[in-house]
């Protein structure tokens, strides 16, 4: 998985996360996601970010969406984001060493 794919998947899942934030009626999460769209797009262009750095940022957002899904009891979205996180961890197994990720796996 190259950086372009990571960023594309991250942006796609931010869109799904925004829908989740709307369902949860969480304006803080909605604003966070709006900001993340710009951050993710701009991080793609910075050479000092490795593919792992971009994958880790993506994984952290997935964890946030998993936790939000659990809070509002939205098992469909929780399972979706959990599946995406597992796929990402298969490509970047070092993510499993991060405490932020391990707490939901």
C-alpha positions, -999 to +999 in steps of 0.1 A: +000+000+000+016+032-011+011+067+003-014+076-024-036+046-015-033+053+022-044+089+017-072+079-006-085+053+019-081+078+047-102+105+029-128+079+020-131+068+056-132+104+068-163+108+047-179+078+064-167+091+097-184+124+090-217+106+085-211+088+118-205+122+135-238+135+120-256+104+134-240+109+168-248+147+166-213+154+176-203+188+163-168+185+178-162+154+158-177+170+127-153+199+130-124+176+136-131+156+105-135+188+083-101+198+095-086+164+089-096+165+052-072+194+047-045+179+070-045+145+053-043+161+018-015+183+028+005+156+046+006+136+013+030+162-001+054+164+028+084+141+021+094+139+058+062+119+065+068+082+058+041+059+046+040+045+081+034+080+095+005+084+072-008+049+080-005+057+117-025+089+114-052+070+094-052+042+121-057+068+149-088+082+131-101+047+126-098+041+163-117+073+170-145+062+147-146+027+163-149+043+198-176+067+186-195+038+170-193+019+203-206+049+222-237+053+200-241+015+196-237+016+158-224-019+152-224-016+114-200+013+114-180-002+142-175-034+122-167-014+091-140+007+108-126-023+127-123-042+094-104-013+078-081-011+108-073-048+106-065-045+069-042-016+076-025-035+103-019-064+080+000-041+056+017-022+085+022-047+113+042-022+133+009-004+140+001-033+164+029-020+186+012+013+191-009+015+223-034+038+206-042+010+182-039-020+205-066-007+228-093-015+202-079-047+187 
